[in-house]
Amino acid sequence: MQTDFKNLPCAVLGFGRAGRAAAEWLLTRGARVTAYTETPITPTYAAEFSARGVQFRVGPFPDVFEGVVLVRSPGLRPDYPAIRAALARGAQLTSETELTLAHAPCRVIGVTGSDGKTTTTALIAAILSAAGSTVWQGGNNGYPLLPHVGEMRADDIAVLELSSFQLMTCTRAPEVAVLTNLTPNHLNWHTDVDEYAAAKCRIFHGARRLVTNADCAATAAIAARAALPVTCFSHGGAPLGDTRVFPRGNALVLADATGERAIDCLDEFRLPGRHNLENLMAAVGAVHDLVPPEAIARAAREFRGVPHRLQYVDTVNGVKYYNSSIDTSPTRTAAALAGLGGAPLVIAGGQGKGISLTPLADALATHAKAVFLYGETAGEIERLLAGRVSAVCHHRFADAFSAAADAAEAGDTVLLSPGCTAFDQFRDFEHRGEYFCALVAARASQFKRKEPTP
């Protein structure tokens, strides 16, 4: 990989958060930066980076990108024709993620998986912070770390959430690689499930240790054939891996060739659901050799979750509202429904991802009291739910919310768990979740009395 960037022509492909982070870092290294973007640039960013010498190419991408080094943004496939043409001319392809892994001077823990990445990443950071470490947390959660590698010290720890898009071209790995689970996802972007799985598995090619899920068939198979030390977590203590993490009563048990030790940390862990227990076990598996047991217990006790992930919003007129806008796949919605319990009124739908919606319909039919659908996938989900549970289609998200809120009675729960992406009506899942919370707040303003937080 290129190490000297002074006066080197570099092309940043895409100018979102990752692209801006890459441009920022390249400028500090003296590179000559050209940024290619098909979408208009915010005037503030355009002025700031132009003043520092960045040349912009705004509009349809050319037949070939110019530059000795190409820095790919995650949403751009590496086989894009203009990239292939540049590589054929001798250019090098890298990414903000790979540059971070290459230049961070400290230990790096990476987290990927189909579900649970963000919560697991946040739990790892919380445990390390409770132990007194200086922690840098970022990656796919929207906070690129590349501009900060110069501030990191050797004894710091960076915790990176990594998507399949980011990992697809990575030739470097974190020291500890966490693979939470593996189910079909993002097949509207990946060519097939094999490409998706291969991208995820790049996280541990070159890692010192793999942490993964013994209860997931796909990751259990990966663990069984992995050529590196493996820590496995499971609900039942499956005998897989060099080290195992599993629950017993109010404790998490760490078991290896030397025996077992229990960490009492579950009695005050507030995040509901089997999937959140898996997230905690994954986090403990990643850091158990770096922190004392009391740091794990303290972090588990104090952790309050991450916004948009089964997030309690408010109780209005006796109805509880939960925001789980991050649920952009059927498996995430199934986990949210199982974790929440009861029979909520569910707002679902949005834009599809090229994967089957039958598992989403099955989860809704099993757990929901009623379903309020919106967006591009509404009609398909409604057909799959026909005769199984009450389901009504709405075009606009706000209409689906209003219908769910009006139908709810005191004691009910309204859950936003879409099972699909947000891109048909929102910028991203965060925008969708924030809009849901705003609608809850507006509804609360109609009532004088709020119920206490559960």
C-alpha positions as CSV (number, residue, x, y, z in Angstrom):
1,M,0.0,0.0,0.0
2,Q,1.1,3.5,-0.8
3,T,2.8,5.2,2.2
4,D,4.1,8.5,0.8
5,F,1.3,10.7,-0.5
6,K,3.1,14.0,-0.8
7,N,2.2,15.6,-4.2
8,L,0.6,12.3,-5.2
9,P,-2.5,12.6,-7.4
10,C,-5.3,11.0,-5.5
11,A,-9.0,10.6,-6.5
12,V,-11.7,10.5,-3.8
13,L,-14.7,8.7,-5.3
14,G,-17.8,10.0,-3.6
15,F,-17.9,12.9,-1.1
16,G,-20.1,11.8,1.7
17,R,-18.8,11.3,5.2
18,A,-16.2,8.7,4.2
19,G,-15.1,10.7,1.2
20,R,-14.7,13.9,3.2
21,A,-12.7,12.0,5.8
22,A,-10.4,10.6,3.2
23,A,-9.9,14.0,1.6
24,E,-9.1,15.5,5.0
25,W,-6.5,12.9,5.8
26,L,-4.9,13.0,2.3
27,L,-4.6,16.8,2.5
28,T,-2.6,16.5,5.8
29,R,-0.3,14.1,3.9
30,G,0.3,16.6,1.1
31,A,-1.6,14.8,-1.6
32,R,-3.2,16.5,-4.6
33,V,-6.8,15.6,-4.2
34,T,-9.6,15.4,-6.8
35,A,-13.1,14.5,-5.6
36,Y,-15.6,12.9,-7.9
37,T,-19.2,13.1,-6.9
38,E,-22.5,12.6,-8.9
39,T,-24.5,14.6,-6.4
40,P,-24.3,18.4,-5.6
41,I,-21.9,19.3,-2.8
42,T,-23.0,21.3,0.2
43,P,-21.7,24.8,-0.3
44,T,-20.0,24.9,3.0
45,Y,-18.0,21.7,2.2
46,A,-17.3,23.0,-1.3
47,A,-15.9,26.2,-0.1
48,E,-13.9,24.7,2.7
49,F,-12.2,22.0,0.6
50,S,-11.8,24.1,-2.5
51,A,-9.9,26.6,-0.4
52,R,-7.5,23.8,0.7
53,G,-6.8,22.8,-2.9
54,V,-9.3,20.0,-3.6
55,Q,-10.5,19.9,-7.2
56,F,-14.1,18.8,-7.7
57,R,-15.6,16.9,-10.6
58,V,-19.4,17.1,-10.1
59,G,-21.8,15.2,-12.3
60,P,-21.9,11.8,-14.1
61,F,-18.7,9.8,-13.5
62,P,-16.2,9.7,-16.4
63,D,-15.1,6.6,-18.3
64,V,-12.0,6.5,-16.2
65,F,-11.0,8.0,-12.9
66,E,-7.7,10.0,-12.9
67,G,-5.3,9.5,-10.1
68,V,-2.5,7.2,-8.8
69,V,-4.5,6.3,-5.7
70,L,-8.3,5.9,-5.8
71,V,-10.2,6.1,-2.5
72,R,-13.5,4.3,-2.9
73,S,-16.5,5.4,-0.9
74,P,-18.5,2.4,0.5
75,G,-21.5,2.8,-1.7
76,L,-19.5,2.5,-4.9
77,R,-18.9,-1.0,-6.1
78,P,-15.2,-1.8,-6.8
79,D,-16.1,-3.2,-10.2
80,Y,-17.6,0.1,-11.4
81,P,-16.3,0.5,-15.0
82,A,-14.4,3.8,-14.3
83,I,-12.6,2.1,-11.4
84,R,-11.7,-1.0,-13.6
85,A,-10.4,1.3,-16.3
86,A,-8.2,3.2,-13.8
87,L,-6.8,0.0,-12.3
88,A,-6.0,-1.3,-15.8
89,R,-3.9,1.9,-16.2
90,G,-2.0,1.1,-13.0
91,A,-3.9,3.0,-10.3
92,Q,-4.2,1.6,-6.8
93,L,-7.6,1.1,-5.1
94,T,-8.1,1.7,-1.4
95,S,-10.8,3.1,1.0
96,E,-11.1,5.2,4.1
97,T,-11.6,2.0,6.1
98,E,-8.4,0.4,4.7
99,L,-6.4,3.6,5.3
100,T,-7.6,3.7,8.9
101,L,-6.6,0.1,9.5
102,A,-3.2,0.7,7.9
103,H,-2.3,3.9,9.7
104,A,-4.0,3.6,13.2
105,P,-1.1,3.3,15.6
106,C,-3.1,1.4,18.2
107,R,-4.9,-1.8,18.7
108,V,-8.1,-2.1,16.6
109,I,-11.2,-4.1,17.3
110,G,-13.5,-4.5,14.3
111,V,-17.2,-5.5,14.3
112,T,-19.3,-6.7,11.4
113,G,-22.3,-9.0,10.9
114,S,-25.8,-8.8,9.4
115,D,-27.3,-7.6,12.7
116,G,-26.1,-6.1,16.0
117,K,-23.0,-4.3,14.7
118,T,-23.7,-0.9,16.2
119,T,-24.9,-2.0,19.6
120,T,-22.0,-4.5,19.9
121,T,-19.5,-1.8,18.9
122,A,-21.0,0.6,21.4
123,L,-20.9,-2.0,24.2
124,I,-17.2,-2.8,23.4
125,A,-16.4,0.9,23.7
126,A,-18.4,1.2,26.9
127,I,-16.6,-1.7,28.5
128,L,-13.2,-0.4,27.5
129,S,-14.0,3.1,28.7
130,A,-15.2,1.6,32.0
131,A,-11.7,0.0,32.3
132,G,-10.1,3.4,31.8
133,S,-8.9,3.0,28.2
134,T,-8.9,5.8,25.7
135,V,-11.3,4.6,23.1
136,W,-11.9,5.8,19.5
137,Q,-15.3,4.5,18.2
138,G,-16.4,4.9,14.6
139,G,-16.7,3.4,11.1
140,N,-20.0,2.5,9.6
141,N,-21.9,4.3,12.4
142,G,-21.3,7.5,10.5
143,Y,-18.1,8.7,12.3
144,P,-15.0,8.0,10.2
145,L,-11.8,7.7,12.2
146,L,-9.2,8.3,9.5
147,P,-8.9,12.0,10.2
148,H,-8.1,11.2,13.9
149,V,-5.3,8.5,13.4
150,G,-2.7,11.2,14.1
151,E,-4.3,11.9,17.5
152,M,-4.2,8.3,18.6
153,R,-1.6,6.9,20.9
154,A,-0.2,3.4,20.9
155,D,-2.1,2.4,24.1
156,D,-5.4,3.7,22.9
157,I,-8.0,1.3,21.4
158,A,-10.0,1.9,18.2
159,V,-13.4,0.1,17.8
160,L,-14.6,0.1,14.2
161,E,-18.1,-0.9,13.0
162,L,-17.6,-2.3,9.5
163,S,-20.1,-3.0,6.8
164,S,-19.8,-5.4,3.9
165,F,-19.5,-2.4,1.6
166,Q,-16.5,-1.2,3.5
167,L,-14.9,-4.6,3.8
168,M,-15.3,-5.7,0.2
169,T,-11.9,-4.5,-0.9
170,C,-10.0,-4.5,2.4
171,T,-6.7,-6.3,2.5
172,R,-6.0,-5.5,6.1
173,A,-7.8,-6.7,9.2
174,P,-8.3,-5.5,12.8
175,E,-6.4,-7.3,15.6
176,V,-9.7,-8.7,17.0
177,A,-12.5,-9.4,14.5
178,V,-16.1,-9.7,15.7
179,L,-18.6,-11.4,13.3
180,T,-22.0,-11.1,15.1
181,N,-24.0,-13.3,12.7
182,L,-24.5,-13.9,9.0
183,T,-27.8,-13.9,7.1
184,P,-28.7,-12.8,3.6
185,N,-28.7,-9.0,3.3
186,H,-28.0,-6.2,0.9
187,L,-28.6,-8.4,-2.2
188,N,-29.8,-5.3,-4.0
189,W,-26.1,-4.2,-4.0
190,H,-24.1,-7.5,-3.8
191,T,-24.3,-9.8,-6.8
192,D,-25.3,-12.7,-4.6
193,V,-25.2,-14.0,-1.0
194,D,-21.8,-15.6,-1.6
195,E,-20.2,-12.2,-2.4
196,Y,-21.9,-10.7,0.6
197,A,-20.6,-13.4,2.9
198,A,-17.1,-13.2,1.4
199,A,-17.0,-9.5,2.1
200,K,-18.0,-10.0,5.7
201,C,-15.3,-12.7,6.2
202,R,-12.6,-10.3,5.1
203,I,-12.7,-8.9,8.6
204,F,-10.7,-11.8,10.1
205,H,-8.3,-12.5,7.2
206,G,-5.1,-11.5,9.1
207,A,-6.7,-10.9,12.5
208,R,-5.2,-12.2,15.7
209,R,-8.6,-13.6,17.0
210,L,-12.1,-14.1,15.7
211,V,-15.2,-13.7,17.9
212,T,-18.4,-15.1,16.5
213,N,-21.8,-16.7,17.1
214,A,-22.0,-20.4,17.7
215,D,-25.8,-20.3,17.6
216,C,-25.9,-19.0,14.0
217,A,-25.4,-21.8,11.5
218,A,-23.4,-19.8,9.0
219,T,-20.9,-18.3,11.6
220,A,-20.6,-21.6,13.5
221,A,-19.4,-23.2,10.2
222,I,-17.0,-20.3,9.7
223,A,-15.7,-20.8,13.3
224,A,-15.2,-24.5,12.8
225,R,-12.9,-24.1,9.9
226,A,-11.2,-20.8,10.8
227,A,-7.4,-20.9,10.9
228,L,-7.0,-18.6,13.9
229,P,-8.0,-18.6,17.6
230,V,-11.8,-18.3,17.9
231,T,-14.0,-17.1,20.8
232,C,-17.6,-18.3,20.4
233,F,-20.6,-17.0,22.2
234,S,-23.9,-18.8,22.5
235,H,-27.0,-19.0,24.7
236,G,-26.5,-22.6,25.5
237,G,-22.7,-22.8,25.8
238,A,-22.1,-24.6,22.5
239,P,-18.8,-26.4,22.7
240,L,-17.2,-24.5,19.8
241,G,-14.1,-22.3,19.9
242,D,-10.9,-22.0,22.0
243,T,-12.8,-19.7,24.4
244,R,-16.6,-19.7,25.0
245,V,-19.0,-17.0,26.4
246,F,-22.4,-18.1,27.6
247,P,-25.0,-17.0,30.2
248,R,-25.7,-18.9,33.5
249,G,-28.1,-17.3,35.8
250,N,-27.2,-13.6,36.3
251,A,-23.6,-14.2,35.1
252,L,-21.7,-14.5,31.8
253,V,-19.3,-17.4,32.0
254,L,-16.0,-17.4,30.2
255,A,-14.7,-20.9,29.6
256,D,-11.4,-22.0,28.1
257,A,-8.8,-24.8,28.5
258,T,-7.9,-23.5,32.0
259,G,-11.5,-23.6,33.4
260,E,-14.4,-21.2,33.9
261,R,-14.9,-17.8,35.5
262,A,-18.2,-16.1,36.0
263,I,-18.9,-12.3,35.6
264,D,-22.1,-11.2,37.4
265,C,-23.4,-8.6,34.9
266,L,-26.9,-9.6,33.7
267,D,-29.2,-8.7,36.6
268,E,-29.0,-5.0,35.7
269,F,-28.5,-5.2,31.9
270,R,-31.4,-3.1,30.7
271,L,-31.5,-3.9,27.0
272,P,-34.4,-6.2,26.2
273,G,-34.3,-9.3,24.0
274,R,-32.2,-12.4,23.2
275,H,-30.4,-10.4,20.4
276,N,-29.1,-7.8,22.9
277,L,-27.8,-10.5,25.2
278,E,-25.9,-11.8,22.1
279,N,-24.5,-8.3,21.5
280,L,-23.3,-8.2,25.1
281,M,-21.7,-11.7,24.8
282,A,-20.0,-10.7,21.6
283,A,-18.6,-7.5,23.3
284,V,-17.4,-9.5,26.3
285,G,-15.8,-12.1,24.0
286,A,-13.9,-9.3,22.2
287,V,-12.4,-7.6,25.3
288,H,-12.4,-10.2,28.2
289,D,-8.6,-10.4,28.0
290,L,-8.2,-6.6,28.1
291,V,-10.4,-5.6,31.1
292,P,-11.2,-6.6,34.6
293,P,-14.6,-8.2,35.4
294,E,-15.8,-5.1,37.3
295,A,-15.5,-3.0,34.1
296,I,-17.8,-5.4,32.2
297,A,-20.3,-5.4,35.1
298,R,-20.2,-1.6,35.3
299,A,-20.7,-1.1,31.6
300,A,-23.5,-3.6,31.4
301,R,-25.2,-1.8,34.3
302,E,-24.9,1.7,32.9
303,F,-25.4,1.0,29.1
304,R,-28.6,2.5,27.9
305,G,-28.5,1.3,24.3
306,V,-28.2,3.2,21.0
307,P,-30.8,5.4,19.3
308,H,-33.1,3.8,16.8
309,R,-32.4,0.3,18.2
310,L,-35.5,-0.8,20.1
311,Q,-35.4,2.7,21.7
312,Y,-38.1,3.6,24.1
313,V,-39.4,7.0,23.0
314,D,-42.4,7.9,25.2
315,T,-45.8,6.8,26.7
316,V,-48.6,8.8,25.3
317,N,-52.2,8.4,26.6
318,G,-51.2,4.9,27.9
319,V,-49.6,3.8,24.7
320,K,-45.8,3.1,24.6
321,Y,-43.8,4.0,21.5
322,Y,-40.6,2.3,20.5
323,N,-38.2,3.4,17.7
324,S,-36.3,0.6,16.0
325,S,-35.7,2.2,12.7
326,I,-32.4,0.4,12.3
327,D,-34.4,-2.8,11.6
328,T,-33.8,-2.8,7.8
329,S,-33.9,-6.6,7.4
330,P,-36.5,-9.3,8.3
331,T,-34.1,-10.8,10.9
332,R,-33.8,-7.5,12.7
333,T,-37.5,-7.1,12.9
334,A,-37.9,-10.6,14.1
335,A,-35.3,-10.0,16.8
336,A,-37.0,-6.7,17.9
337,L,-40.4,-8.3,18.1
338,A,-39.1,-11.2,20.1
339,G,-37.1,-8.8,22.4
340,L,-40.0,-6.5,23.0
341,G,-42.5,-9.2,23.7
342,G,-46.3,-8.9,23.7
343,A,-48.2,-8.1,20.5
344,P,-47.3,-4.5,19.4
345,L,-48.9,-2.5,16.6
346,V,-46.1,-2.4,14.1
347,I,-45.2,0.2,11.5
348,A,-43.2,-1.6,8.7
349,G,-42.2,-1.1,5.1
350,G,-40.0,1.2,3.1
351,Q,-37.6,0.2,0.2
352,G,-36.6,-3.4,-0.5
353,K,-33.1,-4.7,-0.5
354,G,-33.5,-7.5,-3.1
355,I,-34.1,-10.1,-0.4
356,S,-37.2,-12.2,0.3
357,L,-39.9,-10.4,2.5
358,T,-41.5,-13.7,3.5
359,P,-39.5,-13.9,6.7
360,L,-40.6,-10.4,7.6
361,A,-44.2,-11.3,7.0
362,D,-43.8,-14.5,9.1
363,A,-42.4,-12.5,12.0
364,L,-45.2,-9.9,11.8
365,A,-47.9,-12.5,11.5
366,T,-46.5,-14.3,14.6
367,H,-46.0,-11.4,16.9
368,A,-47.9,-8.3,15.7
369,K,-51.4,-7.2,16.9
370,A,-51.8,-5.2,13.7
371,V,-49.5,-4.0,10.9
372,F,-49.4,-0.5,9.3
373,L,-47.4,-0.5,6.1
374,Y,-45.9,2.3,4.1
375,G,-43.6,2.8,1.1
376,E,-42.5,0.8,-1.9
377,T,-42.8,-2.6,-0.2
378,A,-46.1,-2.1,1.4
379,G,-48.2,-3.9,-1.2
380,E,-45.9,-6.9,-1.3
381,I,-45.9,-7.3,2.5
382,E,-49.7,-6.8,2.6
383,R,-50.1,-9.7,0.1
384,L,-47.8,-11.9,2.2
385,L,-49.9,-11.1,5.3
386,A,-53.3,-11.7,3.8
387,G,-55.5,-13.6,6.2
388,R,-52.8,-13.8,8.8
389,V,-52.9,-10.5,10.7
390,S,-54.6,-7.1,10.0
391,A,-52.5,-5.1,7.6
392,V,-53.3,-1.8,6.0
393,C,-51.2,0.0,3.3
394,H,-50.4,3.7,3.3
395,H,-48.2,5.6,0.9
396,R,-46.8,8.1,3.3
397,F,-45.0,7.2,6.5
398,A,-46.9,9.9,8.5
399,D,-50.2,8.3,7.5
400,A,-49.1,4.9,8.7
401,F,-48.0,6.4,12.0
402,S,-51.3,8.2,12.4
403,A,-53.3,5.0,11.7
404,A,-51.2,3.0,14.2
405,A,-51.5,5.6,16.9
406,D,-55.2,6.1,16.4
407,A,-55.8,2.3,16.6
408,A,-53.7,1.8,19.7
409,E,-55.5,1.6,23.1
410,A,-54.1,2.2,26.6
411,G,-51.7,-0.7,27.4
412,D,-50.7,-1.2,23.7
413,T,-47.3,-0.6,22.2
414,V,-46.6,1.0,18.8
415,L,-43.3,-0.2,17.4
416,L,-41.4,1.2,14.4
417,S,-39.6,-1.9,13.0
418,P,-39.6,-1.5,9.2
419,G,-37.8,-4.6,8.0
420,C,-36.7,-2.5,5.0
421,T,-34.5,0.4,4.1
422,A,-35.6,4.0,4.5
423,F,-34.3,5.4,1.2
424,D,-37.7,5.7,-0.6
425,Q,-38.9,8.5,1.7
426,F,-35.9,9.4,4.0
427,R,-32.2,10.1,3.8
428,D,-31.4,7.0,6.0
429,F,-32.7,5.0,8.9
430,E,-31.7,7.7,11.3
431,H,-33.8,10.3,9.5
432,R,-36.7,7.9,9.6
433,G,-36.3,7.2,13.3
434,E,-36.0,10.9,14.1
435,Y,-39.2,11.6,12.2
436,F,-41.0,8.9,14.1
437,C,-39.8,10.4,17.4
438,A,-41.0,13.9,16.2
439,L,-44.4,12.4,15.4
440,V,-44.6,10.8,18.9
441,A,-43.7,14.2,20.4
442,A,-46.4,15.9,18.4
443,R,-48.9,13.4,19.5
444,A,-47.8,13.8,23.2
445,S,-48.4,17.5,22.9
446,Q,-52.1,16.7,22.4
447,F,-52.3,15.2,25.8
448,K,-51.7,16.9,29.1
449,R,-50.5,13.9,31.1
450,K,-47.7,11.5,30.2
451,E,-47.2,8.2,31.8
452,P,-43.9,7.5,33.7
453,T,-40.9,5.9,31.9
454,P,-41.1,2.1,32.3
